[in-house]
Amino acid sequence: MQLLLPIRDSILAAQLDESLSWVIRCSVKNRRLAELALFKLSAWSAVPIAPDFLVNPSLSKHTATALQNMGYERLHAVRLFSPSFDSYLVPATIEGLEEFRRYLGAFPLALFAGEIKPDWMWISLESDLYVVAGTKDFIEQLLPWGIKEGFSRFRNYIVNESMPSELKQHLEYISSQLDRYQDANEEEEFYLSPPVMSSST
């Protein structure tokens, strides 16, 4: 990595991890089961984004330009479910976002501006699958399309892309959870991990 800088300051890394608790909660049930819950915040929406988003040069350019126009020069990326506070500084440039995607996109992590209480959050779930959460105005500036079209594009990806049936079901579950998120009550939780099926005894 040339542009992404690991955050060595343990106090800053702990503060970033604490900031995440306003928006998401991570828990590990066992070695194979990790749960990620997204909290509904006042006036927030959340949109799923297909894996090809940051691979497309024009979309990467749009994202970087939008972030810079909103005054962001660098972002903070925090690995989720990491045993240590594993975090990085990410330049809000096309090159910075490309390096972020290349080296960290396959890991569960959160990307945000580092505020004590985040104004928005970009969540990488796995295999370059993303969720953007924040105010409607922020999302519509960051993405080159509206929230409804964002959902439509994600559903088209699920239908048209060849993938294992288990993954398809997982993505459909995420889409339905985020669809419910839009008009939910503040502080409701929405799980972005597959639902846990409890066995009856």
matplotlib code that plots the C-alpha trace (Angstrom):
import matplotlib.pyplot as plt

x = [0.0, 1.3, -1.5, -3.3, -1.6, -2.1, -3.2, -0.6, -2.0, -3.9, -5.9, -7.2, -7.8, -9.9, -11.8, -12.7, -13.9, -16.1, -17.5, -18.7, -21.0, -23.3, -24.1, -23.2, -22.8, -20.6, -20.7, -19.1, -21.1, -18.5, -15.7, -18.1, -20.8, -20.4, -23.3, -23.4, -26.3, -27.0, -28.8, -31.5, -30.5, -32.7, -33.2, -30.8, -31.3, -29.2, -28.6, -26.9, -24.3, -23.2, -19.5, -18.7, -19.2, -15.6, -14.3, -16.0, -13.5, -16.3, -18.1, -14.9, -14.2, -17.7, -17.4, -14.0, -15.2, -18.3, -16.3, -13.9, -16.7, -18.1, -14.8, -13.4, -9.6, -9.1, -11.3, -10.9, -11.3, -11.8, -11.7, -14.8, -14.5, -10.8, -9.2, -7.2, -8.2, -7.1, -7.6, -6.3, -6.2, -7.6, -7.1, -10.5, -9.1, -9.6, -6.3, -7.0, -10.4, -8.9, -6.2, -8.9, -10.9, -7.9, -6.5, -9.4, -12.6, -12.9, -12.9, -15.8, -15.0, -16.4, -15.3, -16.2, -14.8, -13.8, -16.3, -17.2, -20.8, -20.6, -22.6, -22.5, -20.8, -19.7, -19.8, -17.9, -19.6, -17.6, -16.3, -16.6, -20.3, -21.1, -23.8, -23.9, -25.8, -26.4, -28.8, -30.7, -28.9, -25.5, -26.3, -27.7, -24.5, -22.2, -24.0, -24.8, -28.4, -31.2, -32.0, -34.8, -32.6, -29.9, -32.2, -33.3, -29.7, -28.9, -31.9, -31.0, -27.5, -29.0, -31.3, -28.8, -25.5, -24.4, -23.8, -24.4, -27.9, -26.8, -25.2, -28.3, -30.4, -28.0, -28.1, -31.9, -32.0, -29.7, -31.9, -35.1, -33.5, -32.3, -35.7, -37.3, -34.6, -35.8, -39.0, -38.1, -38.2, -35.0, -32.6, -34.2, -31.6, -31.2, -29.0, -26.8, -25.6, -27.7, -30.4, -29.5, -31.8, -32.1, -32.6, -35.5, -34.7]
y = [0.0, 3.4, 5.8, 4.1, 5.0, 2.7, 4.6, 3.9, 6.2, 3.8, 6.6, 7.8, 4.3, 3.7, 6.9, 5.9, 2.5, 4.2, 6.5, 3.5, 2.6, 5.5, 3.7, 0.0, -2.8, -5.8, -9.0, -12.4, -15.4, -18.0, -18.5, -18.8, -16.4, -12.6, -10.2, -6.6, -4.4, -1.0, 1.5, 3.8, 7.4, 10.5, 11.5, 8.8, 6.5, 3.5, 2.1, -1.1, -0.9, -3.7, -4.7, -3.1, 0.4, 1.4, -0.7, 1.6, 4.5, 7.1, 6.1, 6.3, 9.7, 10.9, 9.6, 11.2, 14.5, 14.5, 13.9, 16.6, 19.1, 18.4, 19.3, 15.9, 15.5, 12.2, 9.5, 6.9, 3.2, 0.8, -2.9, -4.6, -7.8, -7.2, -8.3, -5.0, -1.5, -1.9, 1.4, 3.5, 7.0, 7.0, 10.0, 11.2, 10.9, 8.5, 6.9, 6.6, 5.0, 2.6, 1.5, 1.2, -1.1, -3.1, -3.8, -3.5, -3.9, -7.6, -7.1, -6.0, -2.4, 1.1, 4.2, 7.6, 11.1, 10.3, 12.5, 11.7, 11.2, 10.2, 12.2, 9.3, 5.9, 3.7, 0.1, -2.7, -6.0, -8.5, -9.0, -5.3, -5.3, -1.9, 0.0, 3.8, 5.3, 9.0, 11.8, 11.6, 14.8, 13.2, 9.9, 11.7, 13.8, 10.8, 8.6, 9.6, 8.4, 8.6, 6.3, 4.5, 3.9, 2.7, -0.1, -0.9, -1.2, -3.5, -5.7, -5.9, -7.0, -9.8, -11.0, -10.8, -11.7, -15.4, -16.3, -19.1, -19.4, -18.8, -15.5, -14.5, -15.1, -13.1, -10.1, -10.3, -10.3, -7.2, -5.4, -6.1, -5.0, -1.7, -1.1, -1.3, 1.0, 4.0, 4.7, 2.9, 4.5, 6.0, 3.5, 0.4, -2.2, -3.8, -6.8, -7.0, -10.5, -13.5, -14.2, -16.8, -19.8, -21.3, -25.0, -26.3, -28.7]
z = [0.0, -0.9, -0.1, 2.8, 6.1, 9.1, 12.2, 14.9, 17.5, 19.8, 21.4, 18.0, 16.9, 20.0, 19.5, 15.9, 17.1, 19.7, 17.0, 15.1, 18.0, 17.0, 13.7, 13.8, 16.3, 15.7, 17.6, 17.1, 18.2, 17.3, 14.8, 11.9, 12.8, 13.0, 13.2, 12.0, 13.0, 11.4, 13.7, 12.2, 12.9, 12.5, 8.8, 7.6, 4.6, 3.7, 0.2, -1.0, -3.7, -6.0, -6.1, -9.4, -8.1, -7.3, -10.2, -12.7, -13.3, -14.0, -10.7, -8.7, -10.2, -9.3, -5.7, -5.2, -6.7, -4.5, -1.4, -2.2, -3.0, 0.4, 2.0, 2.7, 2.1, 3.8, 5.4, 8.1, 7.4, 10.4, 10.1, 11.7, 13.7, 14.1, 17.4, 17.4, 16.4, 12.8, 11.1, 8.2, 6.7, 3.2, 0.8, -0.7, -4.2, -7.1, -6.3, -2.6, -3.2, -5.7, -3.2, -0.6, -2.8, -3.9, -0.5, 1.9, -0.1, 0.6, 4.3, 6.5, 7.4, 7.9, 6.0, 7.4, 8.1, 11.7, 13.5, 17.1, 15.9, 12.2, 9.6, 7.2, 6.8, 3.9, 5.0, 3.2, 4.0, 1.9, -1.6, -2.5, -1.5, 0.0, 2.0, 2.1, 5.1, 5.8, 5.1, 1.8, 0.6, 1.3, -0.5, -3.5, -3.7, -3.3, -5.8, -9.4, -8.9, -6.4, -3.6, -5.4, -8.4, -6.1, -4.9, -8.4, -9.6, -6.6, -7.3, -11.0, -9.9, -7.8, -10.6, -13.5, -11.9, -11.8, -8.1, -5.7, -4.4, -0.8, -1.7, -3.7, -0.7, 1.5, -0.9, -1.1, 2.7, 2.9, 0.3, 2.2, 5.5, 4.0, 2.3, 5.7, 7.2, 5.1, 7.1, 10.4, 13.9, 15.2, 17.0, 15.4, 14.4, 11.0, 10.6, 7.5, 8.3, 7.4, 10.0, 12.6, 12.6, 16.1, 16.3, 18.4, 21.2]

ax = plt.figure().add_subplot(projection="3d")
ax.plot(x, y, z, "-o")
ax.set_aspect("equal")
plt.show()
